[in-house]
């Protein structure tokens, strides 16, 4: 089993999974490097090469959780030293607004027509680069960019209709 080849074959999909899991690109990159190193060092434990992607994905999710826990602890210590004068109602209002925004974004994406929805999902949700997405969909880069532009425009129009108040 060639571990280097397995890593090369699956690193992009694991990275896209980590972007969603970790919530940001920086933590996803850190988690990817660390998880691939752990997988390389522990490759002798893997009995079935076909299970490599799932195995690395499990390692990667654990690494991401570890990074987030570490960062949460770092952020908690300085905040614990701060004087608490914040209005708790502001936090509740912010949380309600964020839930409402997420609900509308999901509805906007769900309302996209088929070719635009797939393109939007690959690029904006999964974080795939444009050329990879075009190759996956079997279209030219220019066609993908056109679809992505229309999908983004449709999502913006949906959100504008639900959030922007006319002057």
C-alpha positions in Angstrom: 0.0 0.0 0.0 1.4 3.4 -1.0 0.4 5.8 1.7 1.7 8.8 -0.3 -0.6 8.0 -3.2 -3.6 7.5 -0.9 -2.9 10.8 0.8 -2.6 12.6 -2.5 -5.8 11.0 -3.8 -7.9 12.0 -0.8 -6.5 15.2 0.7 -8.7 17.5 -1.2 -12.0 15.9 -0.1 -10.8 15.6 3.5 -9.9 19.3 3.4 -13.4 20.3 2.1 -14.9 18.2 4.9 -12.6 20.0 7.4 -13.7 23.4 6.2 -17.2 22.5 7.1 -16.3 20.8 10.4 -13.8 23.4 11.6 -15.7 26.4 10.3 -12.8 28.3 8.9 -10.0 27.8 6.4 -7.1 28.3 8.8 -8.1 25.6 11.3 -9.0 23.3 8.4 -5.5 23.7 7.0 -3.9 23.0 10.4 -6.1 20.0 11.0 -5.4 18.6 7.5 -1.7 18.8 8.0 -1.8 17.3 11.4 -4.3 14.5 10.5 -2.3 13.5 7.3 0.9 13.3 9.4 -0.9 11.1 12.0 -2.3 8.9 9.1 1.2 8.6 7.6 2.8 7.6 10.9 0.0 5.1 11.7 -0.5 3.7 8.2 0.5 0.3 9.4 -2.7 0.0 11.4 -4.9 0.4 8.3 -5.8 -3.0 6.9 -8.0 -2.0 3.9 -6.8 0.8 1.6 -10.4 1.4 0.4 -11.2 2.6 3.9 -8.4 5.2 3.9 -10.6 8.3 3.2 -13.0 7.5 6.0 -10.2 6.7 8.3 -8.4 9.9 7.6 -11.7 11.8 7.9 -12.2 10.4 11.4 -8.7 11.4 12.4 -9.2 14.9 10.9 -12.5 15.5 12.7 -10.8 14.6 16.0 -7.9 16.9 15.3 -10.4 19.7 14.4 -12.3 19.2 17.6 -9.0 19.3 19.5 -8.0 22.6 17.8 -11.3 24.2 18.5 -11.2 23.1 22.2 -7.7 24.5 22.5 -8.8 27.8 20.9 -11.9 28.0 23.0 -9.8 27.6 26.2 -7.4 30.3 25.0 -10.3 32.7 24.4 -12.0 31.9 27.7 -9.1 32.8 29.9 -8.8 36.5 28.8 -12.6 36.8 28.7 -12.8 35.5 32.3 -10.4 38.3 33.4 -12.6 41.0 31.7 -15.3 42.8 33.6 -18.8 41.5 32.5 -20.8 44.5 31.5 -22.3 43.2 28.4 -26.1 43.2 28.0 -27.3 39.5 27.9 -30.3 40.6 25.7 -27.8 41.6 23.0 -26.5 38.1 22.9 -30.0 36.6 22.7 -31.0 39.0 19.9 -27.8 38.2 18.0 -28.4 34.5 18.3 -32.0 34.8 17.1 -30.9 37.0 14.2 -28.2 34.5 13.2 -30.7 31.6 13.3 -33.1 33.6 11.1 -30.4 34.4 8.6 -29.3 30.8 8.4 -32.8 29.7 7.8 -33.2 32.2 4.9 -29.8 31.3 3.4 -30.8 27.6 3.4 -34.2 28.5 1.8 -32.4 30.6 -0.9 -30.1 27.7 -1.7 -32.9 25.2 -1.8 -34.7 27.4 -4.2 -31.9 27.4 -6.8 -32.6 25.5 -10.1 -30.7 22.2 -10.6 -27.5 23.2 -12.4 -27.0 26.3 -10.3 -27.7 24.5 -7.0 -24.9 21.9 -7.7 -22.4 24.6 -8.7 -23.2 26.7 -5.6 -23.0 23.6 -3.4 -19.6 22.6 -4.7 -18.0 26.0 -4.6 -19.7 27.9 -1.8 -20.6 25.1 0.6 -17.9 22.5 0.0 -15.2 25.0 -0.8 -14.1 23.3 -4.0 -11.9 25.4 -6.2 -13.5 26.6 -9.5 -11.4 24.3 -11.8 -12.2 21.2 -9.7 -15.9 22.0 -9.7 -15.9 22.6 -13.5 -14.1 19.2 -14.0 -16.5 17.5 -11.6 -19.6 18.9 -13.4 -18.0 18.2 -16.8 -18.3 21.8 -18.0 -15.8 24.5 -19.0 -14.5 26.9 -16.4 -16.3 29.8 -18.1 -19.6 27.9 -17.9 -19.0 27.2 -14.3 -18.3 30.8 -13.5 -21.5 31.8 -15.3 -23.5 29.3 -13.3 -21.9 30.4 -10.1 -22.6 34.1 -10.9 -26.3 33.4 -11.5 -26.5 31.2 -8.4 -25.0 33.9 -6.2 -27.2 36.6 -7.8 -30.3 34.4 -7.1 -29.3 33.9 -3.5 -28.6 37.6 -3.0 -32.0 38.6 -4.6 -33.7 36.1 -2.2 -32.0 37.5 0.8 -32.5 41.1 -0.3 -36.3 40.4 -0.7 -36.4 39.1 2.9 -34.0 41.4 4.7 -33.6 44.7 2.9 -36.3 47.2 3.7 -37.2 49.6 0.9 -36.4 53.3 1.6 
